[in-house]
Amino acid sequence: MTTYHIHPIVLGTKVFDKSMMTYQFNNGQTFTIPIYAWYLEPAGGAKAKPILVDTGEMRPIQSADREQAIGGAIHTFTEGLARFGLTPADIDLVIHTHLHNDHCENDAACSNARILVHKAEIRRIHDPHPLDYRYAEDYILDVEENGQVETISEDGEVAPGVRVVHTPAHTEGGLTILVDTPKGTAAITGFCVIQENFDPPKQVRAMEMEVIPPGTHVNVYEAYDLMLRVRDMADILIPLHEPRFASMETIC
């Protein structure tokens, strides 16, 4: 059985109203989220080619204020990979949670990688709805022209010990990545949330809500149900923008 250590690499930040993460809650609170790529490193000395989940921002703001807000360092793509002895050309597989720009801006740097994405994301990035301004097709045109993009339409294993599940909570083609680790199954969520979404405060639980849906969603009812599904299929939850990972070299 192939297992992996999961390393968060901070490749940018966003500062906005916290309700962008937590639907209908925390309005008026300024909040900073990290933007990550996730390096899946084979555990136990196993040999496997490098896998990334998402590729982050191309030109992140690297400031003391932003780093203090998230509790960790912000890297460029090259700097972040170099921490693990890698270059962008070393990456063999990129798996995308979705194709909003902050999750795919460094795709073109991964010149030797296969890039896996749900077919609904490819459709949407080329024909975005006016409400979803976060899609920017310029970031994937080169890799499409190079024949690097492979679309997914069904759930299943994409590498030994790595599976994808279609979870259209935040976007139509969102993919949650399930990773076998030495500590159990980890779920890198295919939707933009923080730990509070899965662990709401008492006042939210008092309303008989088990989770808080993403602030940006396709269908809020479906998003709620998908969050419960992901929560129940994983031993380790990795919310896509949880700040506490910014200070960690390895999650599991």
Sine and cosine of phi, psi and omega as CSV:
sin_phi,cos_phi,sin_psi,cos_psi,sin_omega,cos_omega
0.00,0.00,0.79,-0.61,0.03,-1.00
-1.00,0.07,0.79,-0.61,0.09,-1.00
-0.83,-0.56,0.29,-0.96,-0.10,-1.00
-0.71,-0.70,0.49,-0.87,0.30,-0.95
-1.00,-0.03,0.64,-0.77,-0.02,-1.00
-0.95,-0.31,0.86,-0.50,-0.03,-1.00
-0.93,-0.36,0.87,-0.49,0.10,-1.00
-0.99,0.17,0.73,-0.68,0.05,-1.00
-0.86,-0.51,0.90,-0.44,-0.03,-1.00
-0.98,0.18,0.87,-0.50,-0.06,-1.00
-0.82,-0.57,0.50,0.87,0.04,-1.00
0.49,-0.87,0.03,-1.00,0.02,-1.00
-0.52,-0.86,0.30,-0.96,0.20,-0.98
-0.70,-0.72,0.61,-0.79,0.07,-1.00
-0.89,-0.46,0.85,-0.52,-0.01,-1.00
-0.33,-0.94,-0.07,-1.00,0.04,-1.00
-0.93,0.36,0.73,-0.69,-0.10,-0.99
-0.87,0.49,-0.42,0.91,0.01,-1.00
-0.91,0.42,-0.22,0.97,0.13,-0.99
-0.90,0.43,-0.38,0.93,0.08,-1.00
-0.99,-0.11,-0.67,0.74,-0.16,-0.99
-0.91,-0.42,0.98,-0.19,-0.10,-0.99
-0.80,0.60,0.86,-0.51,0.07,-1.00
0.93,0.37,0.11,0.99,0.00,-1.00
-0.80,-0.60,0.45,-0.90,0.04,-1.00
0.93,0.38,0.47,0.88,0.06,-1.00
-0.87,0.49,0.67,-0.74,0.04,-1.00
1.00,0.07,0.01,1.00,0.03,-1.00
-0.99,-0.15,0.86,-0.51,0.07,-1.00
-0.95,0.30,0.71,-0.70,-0.12,-0.99
-0.60,-0.80,0.62,-0.78,0.03,-1.00
-0.92,-0.39,0.80,-0.60,0.04,-1.00
-0.93,-0.36,0.59,-0.81,0.18,-0.98
-0.98,0.18,0.47,-0.88,0.13,-0.99
-0.93,-0.38,0.83,-0.56,-0.16,-0.99
-0.91,-0.42,0.44,-0.90,0.49,-0.87
-0.94,-0.35,0.47,-0.88,-0.04,-1.00
-0.86,-0.50,0.89,-0.45,0.01,-1.00
-1.00,-0.02,0.84,-0.54,0.03,-1.00
-0.99,-0.13,0.96,-0.29,-0.04,-1.00
-0.98,-0.21,0.83,-0.56,0.02,-1.00
-0.82,0.57,0.71,-0.70,-0.03,-1.00
-1.00,-0.01,0.36,-0.93,0.11,-0.99
0.92,0.40,0.43,0.90,0.04,-1.00
0.98,0.21,0.13,0.99,0.02,-1.00
-0.90,0.43,0.51,-0.86,0.01,-1.00
-0.99,-0.16,0.83,-0.56,0.07,-1.00
-0.39,-0.92,0.45,-0.89,-0.01,-1.00
-0.97,0.24,0.50,-0.87,-0.11,-0.99
-0.88,0.48,0.71,-0.71,0.03,-1.00
-0.86,-0.51,0.70,-0.71,0.13,-0.99
-0.87,-0.49,0.59,-0.81,0.24,-0.97
-0.96,-0.28,0.91,-0.40,-0.05,-1.00
0.93,0.37,0.29,-0.96,-0.05,-1.00
-0.76,-0.65,0.04,1.00,0.16,-0.99
0.95,0.33,-0.31,-0.95,-0.05,-1.00
-1.00,0.01,0.53,-0.85,0.00,-1.00
-0.98,0.21,-0.65,0.76,-0.05,-1.00
-0.78,-0.62,0.96,0.27,-0.05,-1.00
-0.93,0.37,0.53,-0.85,0.15,-0.99
-0.97,0.26,0.87,-0.50,0.00,-1.00
-0.93,-0.37,1.00,-0.07,-0.05,-1.00
-0.74,-0.67,0.42,-0.91,0.01,-1.00
-0.88,0.47,-0.62,0.78,-0.01,-1.00
-0.89,0.45,-0.70,0.71,0.00,-1.00
-0.92,0.40,-0.67,0.74,-0.01,-1.00
-0.92,0.40,-0.61,0.79,0.05,-1.00
-0.91,0.42,-0.63,0.78,-0.05,-1.00
-0.90,0.43,-0.57,0.82,-0.03,-1.00
-0.99,-0.17,-0.20,0.98,0.04,-1.00
0.98,0.20,0.43,0.90,0.00,-1.00
-0.26,-0.96,0.15,-0.99,-0.04,-1.00
-0.98,0.19,0.52,-0.86,0.08,-1.00
-0.95,-0.31,0.75,-0.66,-0.11,-0.99
-0.89,-0.46,0.42,-0.91,0.32,-0.95
-0.97,0.25,0.22,-0.98,-0.03,-1.00
-0.86,0.50,-0.72,0.69,-0.01,-1.00
-0.90,0.44,-0.69,0.73,0.02,-1.00
-0.89,0.46,-0.69,0.72,-0.05,-1.00
-0.89,0.45,-0.68,0.73,0.02,-1.00
-0.94,0.35,-0.57,0.82,-0.03,-1.00
-0.88,0.47,-0.43,0.90,0.05,-1.00
-0.87,0.50,-0.38,0.92,-0.02,-1.00
-0.91,-0.41,0.32,0.95,0.05,-1.00
0.95,0.32,0.44,0.90,-0.06,-1.00
-0.89,-0.46,0.40,-0.92,0.19,-0.98
-0.87,-0.50,0.30,-0.95,0.04,-1.00
-0.83,0.56,-0.56,0.83,-0.01,-1.00
-0.94,0.35,-0.30,0.95,0.01,-1.00
-0.98,0.22,-0.33,0.94,-0.10,-0.99
-0.94,0.34,0.80,-0.60,-0.03,-1.00
-1.00,-0.09,-0.52,0.85,-0.08,-1.00
-0.60,-0.80,0.77,-0.64,0.16,-0.99
-0.91,-0.42,0.79,-0.61,0.07,-1.00
-0.92,-0.39,0.79,-0.61,-0.07,-1.00
-0.98,-0.20,0.77,-0.64,0.17,-0.99
-0.91,0.40,-0.64,0.77,0.09,-1.00
-0.17,-0.99,-0.01,-1.00,-0.15,-0.99
-0.90,-0.43,0.41,0.91,0.21,-0.98
-0.86,0.51,0.53,-0.85,-0.24,-0.97
-0.83,0.56,-0.60,0.80,-0.08,-1.00
-0.95,0.30,-0.04,1.00,0.04,-1.00
-0.95,-0.32,-0.05,1.00,-0.08,-1.00
-0.62,-0.79,0.24,0.97,-0.13,-0.99
-0.93,0.37,-0.36,0.93,-0.02,-1.00
-0.97,-0.23,0.27,0.96,-0.01,-1.00
-0.84,0.54,-0.69,0.73,-0.08,-1.00
-0.89,0.45,-0.43,0.90,0.03,-1.00
-0.94,0.34,-0.37,0.93,-0.02,-1.00
-1.00,0.03,0.95,0.33,-0.20,-0.98
-0.92,0.39,-0.33,0.94,-0.03,-1.00
-0.94,-0.34,0.16,0.99,-0.12,-0.99
-1.00,-0.07,0.59,-0.81,0.33,-0.94
-0.98,0.20,0.64,-0.77,-0.06,-1.00
-0.85,-0.53,0.92,-0.39,-0.06,-1.00
-0.99,-0.15,0.73,-0.69,-0.03,-1.00
-0.45,-0.89,0.53,-0.85,0.04,-1.00
-0.93,0.38,0.59,-0.80,-0.07,-1.00
-0.87,0.49,-0.48,0.88,0.02,-1.00
-0.92,0.39,-0.49,0.87,0.04,-1.00
-0.95,0.32,-0.63,0.78,0.05,-1.00
-0.89,0.46,-0.68,0.73,0.03,-1.00
-0.88,0.48,-0.70,0.72,-0.09,-1.00
-0.96,0.28,-0.58,0.81,-0.03,-1.00
-0.92,0.39,-0.43,0.90,0.04,-1.00
-1.00,-0.01,-0.22,0.98,0.00,-1.00
-0.56,-0.83,0.92,0.40,-0.08,-1.00
-0.95,0.30,0.54,-0.84,0.15,-0.99
-0.95,0.32,0.56,-0.83,0.00,-1.00
-0.82,0.57,-0.47,0.88,0.02,-1.00
-0.96,0.29,-0.33,0.95,-0.09,-1.00
-0.94,-0.34,0.97,0.26,-0.06,-1.00
-0.97,0.25,-0.06,1.00,-0.09,-1.00
-0.98,0.19,-0.16,0.99,0.08,-1.00
-0.99,0.11,0.70,-0.71,0.03,-1.00
-0.60,-0.80,0.98,-0.19,-0.16,-0.99
-0.91,0.42,-0.32,0.95,0.00,-1.00
-0.83,0.56,-0.50,0.86,-0.07,-1.00
-0.97,0.26,-0.24,0.97,0.01,-1.00
-0.87,-0.50,-0.03,1.00,-0.04,-1.00
-0.88,0.48,-0.68,0.74,-0.02,-1.00
-0.89,0.46,-0.71,0.70,-0.04,-1.00
-0.95,0.31,-0.47,0.88,0.11,-0.99
-0.92,0.39,-0.73,0.68,-0.01,-1.00
-0.89,0.46,-0.52,0.85,0.03,-1.00
-0.98,0.19,-0.06,1.00,0.00,-1.00
0.96,0.26,0.38,0.92,-0.05,-1.00
-1.00,0.07,-0.35,0.94,-0.11,-0.99
-0.99,0.11,0.75,-0.66,0.09,-1.00
-0.83,-0.56,0.79,-0.61,-0.04,-1.00
-1.00,-0.06,0.50,-0.87,-0.01,-1.00
-0.88,-0.47,0.67,-0.74,0.06,-1.00
-0.81,-0.59,-0.16,0.99,-0.02,-1.00
-0.75,-0.67,0.46,-0.89,0.07,-1.00
-0.93,0.36,0.49,-0.87,0.07,-1.00
0.38,-0.93,-0.03,-1.00,-0.03,-1.00
-0.98,0.21,0.73,-0.69,0.01,-1.00
-0.91,-0.41,-0.22,0.98,0.11,-0.99
-0.33,-0.94,0.38,-0.93,0.03,-1.00
-0.81,0.59,0.85,-0.53,0.01,-1.00
0.99,0.15,0.13,0.99,-0.02,-1.00
-0.74,-0.68,0.83,-0.56,-0.01,-1.00
-0.80,-0.60,0.41,-0.91,0.06,-1.00
-0.86,-0.51,0.56,-0.83,0.04,-1.00
-0.75,-0.66,0.78,-0.63,0.00,-1.00
-0.94,0.34,0.88,-0.47,-0.01,-1.00
-0.74,-0.68,0.99,0.14,-0.07,-1.00
-0.98,0.20,0.91,0.42,0.01,-1.00
-1.00,-0.05,-0.77,0.64,-0.04,-1.00
-1.00,-0.03,-0.62,0.78,0.06,-1.00
-0.66,-0.75,0.25,-0.97,-0.08,-1.00
-0.91,0.42,-0.50,0.87,-0.05,-1.00
-0.93,-0.37,0.43,0.90,-0.03,-1.00
-0.87,0.49,0.71,-0.71,0.03,-1.00
-0.87,-0.50,0.83,-0.56,0.18,-0.98
-1.00,0.04,0.71,-0.70,-0.07,-1.00
-0.97,-0.23,0.87,-0.50,0.04,-1.00
-0.98,-0.18,0.83,-0.56,-0.12,-0.99
-0.84,-0.55,0.79,-0.61,0.12,-0.99
-0.97,0.25,0.83,-0.55,0.01,-1.00
-0.82,-0.57,0.22,-0.98,0.05,-1.00
-0.88,0.48,-0.29,0.96,-0.02,-1.00
-0.96,-0.28,0.14,0.99,-0.01,-1.00
0.84,-0.54,-0.18,-0.98,-0.03,-1.00
-1.00,0.09,0.84,-0.54,0.06,-1.00
-0.98,-0.21,0.62,-0.79,0.05,-1.00
-0.90,-0.44,0.92,-0.38,0.18,-0.98
-1.00,0.08,0.93,-0.37,-0.20,-0.98
-0.91,0.42,0.60,-0.80,0.04,-1.00
-1.00,0.04,0.36,0.93,-0.01,-1.00
-0.56,-0.83,0.46,-0.89,-0.15,-0.99
-1.00,0.06,0.97,-0.23,0.00,-1.00
-0.61,-0.79,0.15,-0.99,0.13,-0.99
-0.85,-0.53,0.03,-1.00,-0.05,-1.00
-0.87,0.50,-0.56,0.83,-0.02,-1.00
-0.86,0.50,-0.48,0.88,0.06,-1.00
-0.88,0.48,-0.60,0.80,0.01,-1.00
-1.00,0.00,-0.30,0.95,-0.06,-1.00
-0.74,-0.67,0.95,0.33,-0.11,-0.99
-0.92,0.39,0.39,-0.92,0.08,-1.00
-0.93,0.36,0.18,-0.98,-0.10,-1.00
-0.84,0.54,-0.62,0.79,-0.06,-1.00
-0.92,0.39,-0.46,0.89,0.06,-1.00
-0.98,0.20,-0.70,0.71,0.03,-1.00
-0.89,0.46,-0.50,0.87,0.04,-1.00
-0.91,0.41,-0.33,0.94,0.06,-1.00
-1.00,0.00,0.19,0.98,0.00,-1.00
0.91,0.42,0.51,0.86,0.12,-0.99
-0.98,-0.20,0.81,-0.58,0.00,-1.00
-0.99,0.11,-0.48,0.87,0.01,-1.00
-0.63,-0.77,0.25,-0.97,0.12,-0.99
-0.94,-0.34,0.83,-0.56,0.01,-1.00
-0.90,0.44,0.32,-0.95,0.09,-1.00
-0.86,0.51,0.54,-0.84,0.03,-1.00
-0.90,0.44,-0.53,0.85,0.09,-1.00
-0.93,-0.36,0.81,-0.59,-0.14,-0.99
-0.47,-0.88,0.24,-0.97,0.08,-1.00
-1.00,0.06,-0.77,0.64,0.03,-1.00
-0.60,-0.80,0.90,-0.43,-0.17,-0.99
-0.90,0.43,-0.56,0.83,0.02,-1.00
-0.93,0.37,-0.70,0.71,0.02,-1.00
-0.91,0.41,-0.61,0.79,0.02,-1.00
-0.87,0.49,-0.68,0.73,0.05,-1.00
-0.85,0.53,-0.75,0.67,-0.04,-1.00
-0.92,0.40,-0.60,0.80,0.03,-1.00
-0.92,0.40,-0.59,0.81,0.05,-1.00
-0.89,0.46,-0.66,0.75,0.05,-1.00
-0.89,0.45,-0.64,0.77,0.00,-1.00
-0.89,0.45,-0.73,0.69,0.01,-1.00
-0.90,0.43,-0.69,0.72,0.03,-1.00
-0.82,0.57,-0.66,0.76,-0.11,-0.99
-0.99,0.14,-0.22,0.97,-0.01,-1.00
-0.99,-0.13,-0.02,1.00,-0.11,-0.99
-0.84,-0.54,0.54,-0.84,0.17,-0.98
-1.00,0.08,-0.49,0.87,-0.05,-1.00
-0.76,-0.65,0.86,-0.50,0.02,-1.00
-0.99,-0.12,0.75,-0.66,0.04,-1.00
-0.85,-0.52,1.00,0.06,0.07,-1.00
-0.88,0.48,0.67,-0.74,-0.28,-0.96
-0.88,0.47,-0.43,0.90,-0.04,-1.00
-0.79,-0.61,0.44,0.90,-0.02,-1.00
-0.92,0.40,0.85,-0.52,-0.07,-1.00
-0.89,0.46,-0.51,0.86,-0.12,-0.99
-0.90,0.44,-0.34,0.94,0.02,-1.00
-0.95,0.30,-0.31,0.95,-0.06,-1.00
-0.89,0.46,-0.43,0.90,-0.02,-1.00
-0.99,-0.11,0.07,1.00,-0.09,-1.00
-0.96,-0.29,0.67,-0.74,0.12,-0.99
-0.99,0.10,-0.57,0.82,-0.02,-1.00
-0.66,-0.75,0.74,-0.67,0.03,-1.00
-1.00,0.08,-0.70,0.71,-0.03,-1.00
-0.35,-0.94,0.00,0.00,0.00,0.00
